[in-house]
Amino acid sequence: MYQREPVFLDSSIIHGYLRGDLRAKDIVLNKQYIFYINDVVVNEVAFSILKSLYEDYYGKYKFYSLKDRVEELDAAILRGYDIVLEFIDRLISKGQLIYLMMTLDVVYTAFDIAKEYGLLPADALIAATCKHYGIETIATFDEDFKRIPWLKTIP
């Protein structure tokens, strides 16, 4: 059995995969990787899927209108949670995904990284998670991660 490369899986790739992006599918379906995610990624993916479903059903995205649809238990929108969980469960069941816990050390490191590399909080928390767990590669469509010298980005 060969050793799979550890790769942090950013929300941009997961969202692309779930929306049918072929580049994202090539990455997610690549068996040479073992993927890692954290709380930030789950939050970002869930929100982006809810937003996409809202746009599919109701047109131009409006935050408070989306919030109202969720509060009203709109099944068309709430289906987004199942989509995300099915993706996570499928990769975990195949031994391709590991969920990493956030720690207070990660938070402190994230804010240092944010100030040093000019990142918003979510990206800084992802970079700090990678650093904390020794993950050197991130699969992302987000160009901001290219500013982090100790992270290799794919594609």
C-alpha positions in Angstrom: 0.0 0.0 0.0 1.3 3.4 -0.9 1.4 6.5 1.3 -1.2 9.1 0.3 -0.2 12.7 0.3 -1.9 14.8 3.1 -3.9 17.6 1.5 -6.1 20.2 3.2 -9.3 20.4 1.3 -10.5 24.0 1.0 -14.2 24.9 0.7 -13.7 26.3 -2.8 -12.8 22.8 -4.1 -15.7 21.1 -2.2 -18.2 23.6 -3.5 -16.8 23.3 -7.0 -17.1 19.5 -6.8 -20.7 19.7 -5.6 -21.5 22.1 -8.4 -19.9 19.9 -11.0 -16.6 21.7 -11.7 -14.4 19.2 -13.5 -11.1 20.5 -12.0 -12.5 20.1 -8.5 -13.7 16.6 -9.4 -10.3 15.6 -10.6 -8.8 16.6 -7.3 -11.5 15.1 -5.0 -11.5 11.8 -6.9 -7.6 11.5 -6.9 -6.8 8.5 -4.8 -3.3 9.7 -4.1 -4.6 12.2 -1.6 -5.8 11.9 2.0 -7.9 15.0 2.7 -8.3 17.1 5.8 -10.9 19.7 6.7 -11.9 21.7 9.8 -14.9 23.6 11.2 -14.2 26.6 9.0 -14.4 24.6 5.8 -17.7 22.9 6.9 -19.2 26.3 7.7 -18.0 27.9 4.4 -19.2 24.9 2.3 -22.6 24.8 4.0 -23.2 28.5 3.6 -22.1 28.5 -0.1 -24.4 25.6 -0.9 -27.3 27.2 0.9 -26.6 30.4 -1.0 -26.4 28.5 -4.4 -29.6 26.7 -3.7 -31.3 30.0 -2.9 -30.1 31.5 -6.2 -31.3 28.4 -8.1 -34.8 28.6 -6.6 -35.3 32.3 -5.9 -32.9 34.3 -8.0 -30.5 37.0 -6.8 -29.0 36.2 -3.4 -30.2 38.3 -0.5 -28.8 37.4 2.9 -31.9 38.2 5.0 -34.2 36.5 2.5 -31.9 33.4 2.7 -32.0 33.6 6.5 -35.8 33.8 6.4 -36.0 30.7 4.2 -33.9 28.8 6.6 -36.0 30.0 9.6 -39.2 29.0 7.7 -37.7 25.5 7.2 -37.7 25.8 3.4 -37.0 22.2 2.3 -35.4 23.3 -1.0 -32.8 25.3 0.9 -32.3 23.0 3.9 -31.5 20.2 1.5 -28.1 21.9 1.3 -27.1 20.6 4.8 -27.8 17.0 3.6 -25.7 17.6 0.5 -22.7 18.7 2.6 -23.1 15.8 5.1 -23.4 13.3 2.3 -20.1 14.6 0.7 -18.3 14.4 4.1 -19.7 10.9 5.0 -18.8 9.5 1.6 -15.2 10.6 1.8 -14.9 9.5 5.5 -16.4 6.1 4.7 -13.8 5.6 1.9 -11.0 6.5 4.3 -10.2 9.7 2.3 -11.1 12.4 4.8 -10.1 13.3 8.3 -11.7 16.0 10.4 -9.3 18.2 12.3 -10.2 19.8 15.5 -9.5 23.5 16.1 -7.6 24.5 19.2 -7.0 27.8 20.9 -3.4 27.6 19.8 -4.7 27.4 16.2 -6.7 30.6 16.8 -3.8 32.5 18.2 -1.6 31.3 15.3 -4.3 32.2 12.8 -4.4 35.8 13.9 -0.6 36.1 13.6 -0.8 34.6 10.1 -3.6 36.9 9.2 -1.6 40.0 10.2 1.6 38.7 8.5 0.1 37.6 5.2 -3.0 39.9 4.9 -5.7 37.2 5.2 -9.2 37.3 6.3 -10.1 35.2 9.5 -11.4 32.1 7.7 -8.4 31.7 5.5 -6.0 32.4 8.4 -7.7 29.7 10.5 -7.3 27.3 7.6 -3.6 28.1 7.2 -3.1 27.9 10.9 -4.8 24.5 11.0 -2.4 23.3 8.3 0.6 24.6 10.2 -0.6 23.1 13.5 -1.1 19.6 12.0 1.9 19.7 9.7 -0.1 19.7 6.4 2.0 21.3 3.7 -0.4 21.2 0.7 -3.8 22.7 0.3 -6.3 22.1 -2.6 -7.9 25.4 -3.3 -9.1 27.8 -6.0 -8.4 30.7 -3.6 -5.4 32.6 -4.7 -4.8 34.1 -1.2 -3.2 30.9 0.0 -0.4 31.4 -2.5 0.9 34.2 -0.3 1.8 31.6 2.4 5.3 30.4 1.7 5.1 27.2 3.6 1.9 26.0 1.9 1.9 24.4 -1.6 -1.3 24.9 -3.5 -3.0 22.6 -5.9 -4.2 22.9 -8.6 
